[in-house]
Amino acid sequence: MKTTKIFICIIVMFSFLEQIQGQTTIQGKITDAENSLPLEGVIIQTNSQGTTSLPDGSYLITIDSGAHEILFNYPGYEVLRKKIDALNLTQLTLNVSLIETNIILQTAVISTSKYEVPISESTISIDVLKPNTPEKLNSTSIQQVLDRVPGVQIIDGQANIRGGSGFSYGAGSRVMLIMDDLPFLQPDAGFPNWDDIPLEQVGQIEILKGAASSLYGSAAMNGVIHFRTISPTIEPYTAISLIPKIYFKPKTNNEWWGNEGSENTTPGEMAISLIRRQKLGKWDYNLGGYYINKTGYNKGHNNEFGRFNALLRRRINDRFLVTLGLNLNQGMSSSYFYWKDKGLFVGDTTSFSHSKKLRFTLDPSLQYFTSKHYKHKLLSRWMHIENGSDNNQSNKSENIFLDYQIHKLFEKSQFNFSAGMVCNYSYTNSKLFSDTLIRSLNLAPYMQLEKKLLNRLTISGGVRFEYYRLNGPELVGNKIIDNPSIDYRPVYRLGANLKLSQSTFLRCSWGQGFRFPTLAEKYIETNAGVIKITPNPDLKSEFGESYEFGIKQGLHFGAYKGILDLSVFASKYQDMMEFTLIFVNFSPKFQSQNVGDTYIRGLELSSQGVVEVNLHKFLVNGGYTYLIPLFQEWDLSGKELSINATSGATRAQLNAFASSSNINILKYRNKHLFRMDIEYNYHSFFVGVNFNYASHTIAVDQLFEREAFFKGIKSYRDEHNTGYRIYDTRIGYQFNKITAQLNINNLTNEDYSIRPGLMEGPRNISARITWKM
């Protein structure tokens, strides 16, 4: 009781001291540096307060007495930082002028270094999607947004950047998913649960292309997709959105709905989201709720779930920030793995699965700035996953993640230092994984240094040491397994960015990657119809290197502002892990194997730009990616192997044997990818069109083209051998408090399939009605 009283007295004392702390009122006017015209809507921020400028450019902000840094941020202008000492001052006048710049070149990103830098100074390719992109595309899943990014593909839920991954049957990822610096991959399978990402709260999305393992770990061999939560302002924001969608009949008339004698159900979706966010004194918060009910165009591909998310921040003082995040997702889904026959939207009854899910994350974190301007950050996460599935596919896992970071900017020497330590522990109990409790531990200290020379050359280097320990089953089948399984390795990265002129930037980078097998790749044993998936406890880690050389050119002529980016890249993998076809006692099975060394190279050309004439605005974004993804071990004589002669074959022969193609090319890759998006804005009106092209997938697993196992896949692929071309359109208008828009996807009703045995959506129309209060 005595201790409790003392604790209460301490709290009251600190609250009293906080109330009597002196305050300073800062006022002034913000203008354009070139023409001295006032700027309305400039964001003025300190660590504890924020406001915006009025139509005449004036502003007023009250802060605690002491030393502060004030940021003035306005789209299309350079960010201005002003350091002030407001000690013993009650009022201060501060007038500032902002310099107009190329807004795209100055876009701030954090994924390459874990602190904000302009995108133009990045040493590696990075694309940025702005906060309103998901709304404009009227997406109910973040996958639909990412599939519009140059060089990015989502193949049946598997993220693929520049051909670094193929189709891995729901296990393993070479692309790390992160939200606000915390990983979002399921710990047992290393696979993203896309529906867990709170789309309604996502702001800027950063897509880093290339090895980033030195900062983000083994799943970042191929790149990073970083979602950043929208920051609240002092003005409260509340919005309710209603999003219905319906599907039309496909061009081939092979649908299961709407025909005489068939079901009256029409495939479609209905979603509703609720958002509330605000900065309130020393507190700010984001709250979101989401519910969706989907009836799939593929019969039985249904999904219903509800999601709640919250992010609370408390500024104890100007140096100390405490954050607590929560994300909860509960629902049920059903799906099939392959169709009943050629091009049908109906599945083979033996390949169905049904599941119920409960997933949540709890994310407490601390951030502290010392008097010497060191930034300390402690991130943590508890992730709980329960997937109740039929076919003995249920799994339950717990994951504890800790990441301590320290950052320091030495302004005089223009030197940046970042370091940290990751501890990632999980245990999983699943019938999928030998019905055994499996424990895994990953420890990884890391460090990155960045130095700017003569205000033109930026050099960065990083190192990370990965240690993995896995305690798995003692027996898999009839094989005794050595426990624990341990692997470790350092990985390095180097990069440079040279500013040739005010708007021209050269960059080059080299990075290593190291990926330890996931539980699903190493121990999974299940089936989907005729497909049997068998474990491989002898699976080894893969190691890789990525190289890139690029140039980013800012463009400004007439009413046009934008950037043009050209990059040449290459990736080499040793002992790459991929699910591949094997035969055991004349029975076909898939197993994750080390398929040997691979070599992926290519080039990418992308562009972002805006044309503004008075109140008319055109936004044009797009890019083309060319890939040459090859096995380094390939022997066509493997095509002549019989199914009972594969045990003595070489790796080169096995690679050819498992592929459907006679050409040396990695499976499930497209050599040509093209993305283009054009939008016109006038006042509160917008209209846009999006084009998405991928060339034919030359190689898949050869089992998919065997008619005895899968009906119609080979004939469908033979007929549809020119890739796909998808047009999406949108139109909308923002009234006073209500925004209404209409989206038509797959406008030309293209008949296409991204991966064998599963059709993609026919023409569909969706609406979004958003009420902003």
N, C-alpha and C positions, 0 to 999 in steps of 0.2 A: 504494500500500500504506500509506503514511504517513497519507494522508487517511482511509482506512478505519479505521485504528487510532484516530485522533482521534475519529471519529464514534462508534465503539463505546464509547470512554471517556465521551463525553458522555451516551450512553444509560444506561450503568451509573450515572453520577453522579446523573442525574435520578431513576432508579429508587430509588437509595439515599436521596435527599432525600425522596422520596415516602413511604418506609417509616418514616423517623424523624420525620415531621411529627406534631405533637401532636394528640390527639383528645379529644373531650368527649362524655360520656354524658349524654343528656337523658332524664328519666323524668317521669311524671306520670299524671294521670287525666283522662278526658274524660267530661263529663256533659251532659245536657239542661239548657239554661238555665232552662226553666220548672219542671220537677219534680225536678231534680238526680239523675235516674236515670242510671246508667252507660250509655254507648253502645259497643256492640261492632262491630268492623269498620270503624271510622273510618280513612281512609287518611291517613297522616302522611308528608309528603314534603319533602325538600330537593332542591337541584340534583343531589346525588350519592347520596343514600340514601333509603330508603322502608321503611315498616312499616305494620302495622295494629294497632288496639287489641284487647285481650282482652275476654272476657265481662264482667269487672268494670270495664271502661273504662280499665284501665291500659295503658301502652305504654312501650317502651324503644327508644331509637335512638342510635346512635353516629355522630358527625360529626367532620370535621376542625376544629381550632380556628380561630376567626376569626368574621367577621360572616356571618350566614346569615338567610334568610327561610324559615320553616317553614309549610307549608300543611296545614290540617286540612280534609279533604273527606269529606262523608258525605251520601248521597242524602236529599233532603228538608230539608236544613239549609243555611244560608248558609256559603259557604267562608270560613274564618277564616285570616288571614295574621298571623304573629307574627315580628317582627324581633328577633333576639338577637345579642349579641356574646359569643361563647364563647372569647375570647382568654384564655389562661392559666387556664382552668377545666377541671377534670377531670370534674366532675359538676354537673348543673343540674336543678332540679325546676321543671316547668312544667305547671300544671293549667289546663285551659281548659273553657269552657262554650260549646256551640253553640246557635244560635238556629234553631228550626224555621221553614221558609218554604214558599212555593208552589214545589215542585220544578220545575215546567214553566217558570214565569217566570224561574227562575234558571239554566236550562240555558245552558251556556257555548257560544258559537259564535264562529268566527273568520273566516267567509267574507266578512262585510261590511266588515272592517277589517284583516284579516291579524294581529290579536291578539285574545285572548279578551275577549268582553263578554257580559253576560247577554242572552238572546234578547229580553227585554222592552225593552231599550234600543236595539235595532236600528232603524235609520231606514228599512228596507226589509223587505218580506215575506220570511220565511224559515221553512221547515219543517225539522224535525229527526227523523230516524229513529234509534232507539236501536240499540246494537250487536247485540242478539239478534234483531232483526227478520228478517234473511235466514234465520236458522236456523228461527225459528218458521214462516215461510212455506215453508220447505224448498226454497229457490230454488237452482237450479244456474247462474243467470245474474242479474246485477244488474238487468237490464231488468225482470224479473218483480217485483222489489221496488219499483222506481221507479213502475211503472204503478199502484200503490196510493195514490200521493200526490195530494192534491187539486190540480187544475189541471195535472197532468203526464200526458202521453201518450207512449208509445213506438210510433211508426208504422214498422213494418218496420225497426227499428234506429235510427230518427231520433228524437232527443229533442225534445220539443215542450212548452214551458211557456206556458200561457195563450194558446194559439193563435198564438204568434210564428213558428212554422214549420209547414210542411205535410209533404209527402212529396217528398223531393228526390233519389230514385234513387241513394242512397249517396254523395252529394257535398254538402259544405257543411253547417255547423251554426251556429245562433245560440245554442247552449247550450254553454258551456265545461265540459268534464269535467276535474276536478283530483283528484289524490291526494297528500295531504301537500304542498300548494302547488305541485306540478308538473303541467303539462298532460298530458292523456292522449288527445288527438285525433291521428289519423294525419295527418302533415304535408302529404301531397300532396292528399288528398281532404277534409281537415277533418272526418273521420267517425270515430265512436268504434269501436274494436275492443273490444266489451264483454267478450269472453272473456279479454282481457289483465288485467282488473281482478281482483286476488286476493281474491275474495269471502270466502275463508276467513280473511283477515286484516283485513277491513273492520270498523271500529268504528262510530263515529257518522257518519251521512250528513247533510250540510246541503244543502238545496235553496234557493238564493237566487232569488227571482222578480223580474225586472226588470233593467234595464240595469246592468251592472257592468263596462263596458268600461274605465273609468278605472283600475281595479285589475288586471283580468285580460285585457284585450286585445280584439281585434275579434270573436272567436268568442263573447264573453259579452254580445252585444247583448240576448239574450232571458233570460239568467240563467246561473247557475253551479250545478253539482252537484259538491259537494266531499266526497270520501271521506277519512276519517281512519283511519289504522292504529291498531289496538288497542295500547295501551301495556302492556308487560309489567310484572309486579310481582316482588317478591323471591321469591314462591312460584312455582316452575316450573309451567308449564301445558303439558300434552301431551294431544292428542286425536286420535283416528282416527274418521272418519265414513264410513259406507257408505250411499249414497243410490240406491236403485232406483226406477224409475217405469215404469208401463205405461199404455197408452191403451186405452179401450174403444171400441166401435163408435159412430159418430155417430148421432144421432136419425134422420137421413134415409136411413140404410143405404146411403150412397154411398161406403163405404170400399173400399180395395183389398186389405185383409188379411182373412183368416179365412173368406172365402166359399168355397163349393165350387168347386174347380178353380183357386183363386187361390193366392197364395204363403202359406206357413205362417208367415212372419215376422210377429211382433207388434211394432208400433212401441213404442218405449220408450227408457229411458236407464239407464245404470249409471255412477255416479260414486263416487269415493273421494277423501278428502282427509286430509292429515296436517298437524298444526300443532304447533309447539314454540316457546315463548317464555318468557323469563326475564330478570330483572334480576340481574346477578351482579357485585357490587361496582361498579366504575366502568364496567362493560360492561353492555349489554343487547341482546337480539337477538330477532328474529322470523324463524322459518323456516316455510315452507309448501310443500306439494306437492299437486298436484291432477291427477286423470285422469278423463276422461269419454268415453263412447262412446254416441252418440245414433243411433237409427234413427227417422227422422222420420215423423210421421203424414201429412205430405205426402210422397208416395213419391219417394225420391231426395234429400230434405232430410236428409242425414246429416252427422254431425260427429264427429270423433275428435281429441282433442288432449291433450297433457300440459303442465302448467305448474309451474314452480318459482319461488319468490320468497324473497328474504332481505333483511333490514334489520338492519344492525349499527350500534350507536352506542357511542362511546367518550367518556367524560367525562374530558378531560385534567386539568381542575380544575373548580372551581365556576363558572368563567366561559367555559370553552372546550369545545365539543361538536363531535365529528366524526362524520359519518354516511355510510354507504355502502349503497345499495340496489341490488338486482338483481331483474329479472323476465324470465323466459324462457318463451316459448310456442311449441310446435311441434306441427303436426298437419295434418289434411286435412279438406276439406269438399266437399259438392256441393249444388246447389240448382237450382230453376227459377224463372223470373220470373213466369209466369202459368199458370193451369190449362189442362187439355185441353178442358174443357167445363164447363158450369154447375155450380158447387158441388162439383166433383170434388176429391179429394185426390191427383190424378194430374196431372202437368204436361205442357204441350205440349213435345214432344221437341226442338223447335227453340230453346227458351228455356233449356236446361240449361247449367250451367257447373260445372266442377270445379277445385279449387285445392288447392295445398299451401302451407303458410305456415311461416315462421320469423321470429319477432319477439322482440327483446329490448331491454331498457333497462338502462343502468348509470347510477346516480345518486349521485355523491359530493357532499357538502355540508358546509359549515362554519357554526358559530354561535358568536358571541363577545360577551360582555357586558363593557363597559368599566367602570372604576371610577366613571364618571359616569352609569352605568346606561343607556348607549346599547347597543342590541342590533343587532349586525351579522350578517347572514345571507347566505351565498352558496350558491345552489342551482344545480345543473348536471345535465344529462341528455344522454346519448348514446343515441339510438333508432335501431335498425337494423330494417328491414322488408324481407322478401322474400316476395312473393306470386306463386307460380307457378301461372298459370291458363291454361286453354285459351281458344279464341276470341280469341287475341291480346290477352288482358287481364292479362298478367303485369306486375308492376311491382316496382321495387327502389328504396328510398330510404334516405338517411341524414339524421339530424337532430341538430344540436347546439343545446342550449338553455342559456342562462345568465340568472340573475336575481339581482342584488345588491339587498338590502333593508337599510334602516336604520330602526329604531324608537326612539322616546324618549317616555316618559311623564313629564311634569312634574307631580308629585303635588300640590304646593302650589297650582298654578294650574289643576289638573285639565285639562291640555292634552295631547293625544296628537298626535305627529308621525310620519308614515310616508312613506318615499320609496324609490325604487328605479330600476333600469335593467334592461331586458330586451334580450337579443340572441338572436335565433332564426334559425338558418341551416339550410337543408336543400338537398339536391340529389336529384333524382329522374330515373331513366332507365326509361322504360316505353313499350311499344308503344301503350298507351292514349293517350299524350300526344305524338302525332306522331313517336314513336320517336326522341325527342331528349332529350339531357341538359338538364334545366331546373334552374336555381339560383334560390333565393329567399332574401331577407334581410328581417327585420323588426327594427327598432330602436325602442325605446319607453321613454323616461324617464317616470316618474309620481310623483305626490305626493298625499297625503291628510292633511288636518288635521281634528282633532276637538276640540271644546271643550265642557266641561260647565259650565253656569251655575246657581248656587244649588242644586246637587244635584238639579235637576228638569229642566232643559232641556239636551239634547245637540244640538249643531249640528256637522255634518260637511260637508266639501267636498273634492273631488278633481279633479285634472286629469291627463291623459295625452296625450302627443304620439306618434302612430303614424306610422311611416315604413316604406313597403314598396318593395322593389325586386325585380323579377322579370325574369330573363333566360331567355326562352323560345325557341321555334323562330323561325327567320327567315321561314319560309314555312308557311302553313296552307292546304291546298288549292292554289288558284292565287293566294292573297292574300299579298302581302308584308307582314310584321309589323314595326312599329317596335319596336326593342329598345334599351335595356331598358324595361319598363313600370314606371312609378314613380307612387306616390300617397302623400299624407301629409295628416294632419289632426289638430288637437287635439280631444279630447272632454272634457266636464266633467260633474260630478255635484254635487248639493247635497241635503242631507237634514237632517231635524230630528225629534227625539223628545222629547215633553213628558210628564212624569210628573204626571198630574192628581191622583192619590191613591196610596195604597200599592200598589194593584193595577190601576190604570187608566193606560194609556199611549197617547197620540196620536202618530202619525207621519205624515210626508209626505216625498216624495222626487221628484227630477227627475234623470234621467240621460240622457246621449247615448251613441249607439253608432255605430261605424264599422266596416264589414266589407269587406275586400279579397277579391276572388274567389279561390277555391282553384284549384289546377291543374286539378282534375277539372272544375270549372265552366267554366273558360276554354278548355281544350284537349282535353277527352276526346272520343274518337271510337271508338265501339263499337256493338254491337248485342246485343239479347236477343230472339231470335225475330223477329217483325215490327217490333219497336221498334228504330229506328235513332237513336242519340244522336250529335249532331254538335257540333263545337267552335264557340265564339263568342269569338274573340280580342279583339273590341271591347267585351266585357262591362265595365261600369263598377262601381266600388265603390258600396255602399249606405250610407245614413246614416239614423239614426233617433233618436227621443226617446221616453222612457217617463216617465209620471207616475203617482203613486200617493198616495192618502190612506187611512189606516187607523187602526183603534183596536183595541187588545188589552186585554181585560178579564180579570183574574184572578178566579176564582170559588172560594169556600170556604164551604160551608154543610153542616153535619152531617158526614157521613163523606165528602163529595165535595170533591175539589180538582181544579181544572183551569183552562183558559183558553178564552175565546171571542174569535175574531179576525174582524173585518170589514174588507175593503179594496175600494176602488173604484180602477180602474186604466185607463190608456189608453196606447197605443203608436202612434206615427206613423213610417212608413218612407218614405224617398225613394229612388227607383230600386231598389226591392226586387228581389232576384235570386230567380227561381224557374224550374225547368224547365217549359217550356210547349210546346204543339204548334205546329209550323210545317209548311208544305208547300214542298218544293223539287222543281221539275219534276214536280208532281202526286204526289210521294212524301211520305208523312207522316214527320216526324222530330221528335224532342224536342231542345230546345236551352235551355241556361240563358240567360235574358234578363232585362233590367231591365223588370219589368212595371209600372213607374210607381209612383205613391204609393199607400200603403195606410193604413188607419186601423182599429185594433183597440181596442175598449174593452169593459169588463165589470165584474163584481163577483165577489167570492169570500167565502164564509162558511165558516170552519173551526173545529173544536173539538177539544181534547184534554183528557181528564180521567181520574181514577181514584177509585174508591169503595173504601174499606177498612173492613171491619167484622171486628175480631179478625183471624183468619187468612184471611178471605175477601177477595179483591181482584177488582174489575171494572175493566178498561181499555177506554175508549171513545174512539175517534178517528175523525174524518171531516170531510168538507167538500163544498160545492157550488160550482161555478164556472159562471158565465153569460158567454157571449162574443157580441160583435157584430163579426165580422171582415169588413171591407169594402174593395173597391177604391175609390179616390177617382176613378178614371177608368173609367167603365163606360157602354157604349152598346149597347143591345139590337139596334140595327141590324146589329151584327156577326154576329148569328145568321143573317142573310140572305146573308152573303158566300159566294161560291163559292171552292173551294180554289185557283183560279188568280187570285183577286182580292185576296189578303191583303197583297201587297207595298205597295199604296197605302193601306192602311187606317190609321186612327188607333189610338193605343194603347188607347183606350177600347173601340173596336170589336174589337181583337184579344183583349182580356181576355174579352169576352163570347163571341167565336168559339171560344176554347180551352176554355171551361168547359162542363160538361154541364148546367148549371143556367141557367134564365131569371132567377133571383134573384141580385142582387148580393151575393155572399159569396165569400170566399177559398176556394180549393180545399183539400180534405182537412182541414177544420176541423169540430168538433162544437160546437154552440151550448150544449149542456148536458152537464156532467160531474158525477158524484156518486160519492164514495168513502165507505165506512163500514167500520170494523173494531171488533169487540167480542170481548173475551177475558176469561175467568174463570180465576182462579188460586186454588188451595188447597194449601198446603204445596208438594209437588213435582209437583202435577197441574195441567194447563192444558187448556182447550178454547176454541176460538175460531171465529168466522165472519167472512168478508170479503165485501163487496158492491161491485161495480164496474159503473157505468152510464155509457154514452155515448150521446147522441142520434144520429140518423141523420146520416151524412156527406152533406150536401146536394149539394155540388159536387165533381166529380173532373174529370180531363182528358177532354174529350168523345170523344177517340179510343177510350177504354176502352169506351164504350157503342156503338161501331160493330161490328155483328155480323160484318161482313166481315173484321175484324181479330181480334176477341176474342169467342169464343163464350160466350154465356150471362151475360156480366157485367151487361148492362142488365136482363135479366129477373130475375136474382138480386137486384139492387139494388131493383128495383120491388117484389119480394115481401118483402124484408127492409128495410123503410123506417121501422122504429121504433127503430133503434139496437140495443144489446145490453145484457143484464143477466146478469152473471156472479157466481155464488156460489161461494166457496171455504171449506172447513172444515178444521179441524185439531184434533188431540187428542194429548196426550203426557204422559209421566210420567218424572220423574228418579229413578232408583234411586241406589244408593250411588255407583257409578262409571259407570253406563250410563244414558244418556237414550234413550228410544224414543218415536217419534211417528209418526203417520199423517196424511197430508194428502189430501183429495179436492178437486181443482180442477174448475171448471165442473160443479158438482154436478147442476144441472138439465139438463146436456147441451145447452146452447144452441148453435145452429147460427149461426155468425157469421163475418164477414170484416171486418177493419179497413181494409185497402186492397184495391183491385180486383184480382181474379184470384188471390188467395191466401187459403186457408181457415185459420182459427185452430183450436186444438186442441179435440177433443171431451173428454168426461169422462175424467179420468185420476186414478190413485191412486199416491201415492208414500210411501215410508217413509224414515225417517232413524234409524239406530242410531249413537250416538256413545259411544265409550269414552274417558272422561277419566282419565288416569293421574296 
